[in-house]
Amino acid sequence: VQLQAFGGGLVQPGGSLSLSCKASGNTFNIRDSSWYRQAPGKQRELVAEITSGGTTNYADSVKGRLTISRDNPMTTTYLQMNSLNAEDTAVYYCNVRTWVREYWGQGTLVTVSS
């Protein structure tokens, strides 16, 4: 499975941004999809995940502001980000898991700054 992320960029505090992650290859085995992020000097952290059954989970710091979703073939995962603040500045990585392993996208930079 290959993953390609889109949508990063510069946004002002309080603004919105939408990320997408398109999977290609043997996508029929994809189960769960997630977004992680890594801020400068910090460890990579889970931001949001969506299971094969559609259950979503979020980090406490983003609840109510970020929304993860996925299209029906489960080939594209989205992350809608609202009310962004400086603490959301990070490289965002998409991740998918199959029955045997996980895959990572290349990362897309989100910078929240005035």
C-alpha positions as MATLAB code, in Angstrom:
seq = 'VQLQAFGGGLVQPGGSLSLSCKASGNTFNIRDSSWYRQAPGKQRELVAEITSGGTTNYADSVKGRLTISRDNPMTTTYLQMNSLNAEDTAVYYCNVRTWVREYWGQGTLVTVSS';
ca = [
       0.000    0.000    0.000;
       1.273    3.470   -0.886;
      -0.023    6.580    0.857;
       0.113   10.153   -0.366;
      -0.961   13.038    1.831;
      -2.245   16.393    0.606;
      -3.440   19.651    2.071;
      -0.832   20.994    4.441;
       0.112   24.637    4.518;
       0.073   27.869    6.459;
      -3.079   28.929    8.282;
      -3.835   31.685   10.765;
      -4.861   30.912   14.340;
      -8.555   30.126   14.463;
      -8.538   29.042   10.839;
      -9.348   25.741    9.169;
      -7.484   23.297    6.993;
      -8.368   19.986    5.417;
      -5.934   17.140    4.884;
      -6.443   14.098    2.715;
      -4.526   10.867    2.342;
      -5.001    8.714   -0.724;
      -4.072    5.039   -0.633;
      -3.121    3.010   -3.680;
      -2.004   -0.556   -4.271;
      -3.533   -3.439   -2.298;
      -6.105   -1.256   -0.601;
      -8.701   -4.006   -0.174;
      -6.904   -5.169    2.993;
      -7.032   -1.796    4.744;
      -8.735   -1.903    8.128;
      -8.037    1.147   10.247;
      -6.817    4.586    9.210;
      -5.203    7.223   11.376;
      -3.563   10.614   11.415;
      -0.503   11.232   13.556;
       1.512   14.382   14.005;
       4.982   15.294   15.136;
       5.767   18.777   16.359;
       9.351   20.083   16.471;
      11.229   18.500   19.358;
       8.350   16.218   20.287;
       7.446   12.610   19.737;
       4.968   11.540   17.126;
       1.467   11.339   18.580;
      -1.847    9.898   17.499;
      -4.312   12.614   16.536;
      -7.314   10.673   15.266;
      -8.228    7.229   14.052;
     -11.147    5.566   12.325;
     -11.697    1.833   12.458;
     -12.994   -0.467    9.758;
     -16.360   -0.304   11.501;
     -16.415    3.478   11.414;
     -15.607    4.111   15.078;
     -13.554    7.252   15.605;
     -11.158    8.174   18.394;
      -9.389   11.457   19.026;
      -6.602   12.810   21.163;
      -8.012   14.938   23.967;
      -6.232   18.009   22.624;
      -8.148   17.933   19.329;
     -11.594   16.715   20.365;
     -14.311   18.960   19.014;
     -11.945   20.662   16.556;
     -10.664   17.905   14.268;
     -12.758   15.365   12.426;
     -11.512   12.218   10.708;
     -13.508   10.580    7.949;
     -12.991    8.115    5.152;
     -14.608    7.379    1.802;
     -16.538    4.169    1.206;
     -13.793    2.198   -0.545;
     -11.582    3.201    2.407;
      -8.963    4.494    0.003;
      -8.992    8.136    1.050;
      -8.853    9.380    4.622;
      -9.634   12.972    5.502;
      -8.835   15.195    8.454;
     -10.889   18.354    8.785;
      -9.177   20.743   11.174;
     -11.018   23.731   12.638;
     -10.155   26.335   15.260;
      -6.478   25.711   14.755;
      -3.919   27.111   17.171;
      -0.144   27.281   17.334;
       0.024   23.977   19.230;
      -1.368   22.248   16.138;
       1.750   23.141   14.163;
       3.371   19.853   13.154;
       4.077   17.451   10.357;
       0.970   15.330    9.920;
       1.305   11.709    8.846;
      -1.379    9.375    7.627;
      -1.271    5.730    8.619;
      -3.266    2.692    7.585;
      -3.272   -0.794    9.023;
      -4.018   -4.055    7.292;
      -4.246   -7.481    8.876;
      -0.488   -7.917    8.721;
       1.221   -4.534    8.913;
       0.900   -0.775    8.889;
       1.891    1.804    6.297;
       2.895    5.459    6.578;
       2.520    8.406    4.272;
       5.268   10.942    3.668;
       3.924   13.644    5.980;
       2.530   17.073    5.265;
       3.459   20.212    7.189;
       0.792   22.281    8.890;
       1.889   25.643   10.260;
      -0.461   27.735   12.352;
       0.843   31.253   12.583;
      -0.241   34.842   12.144;
];
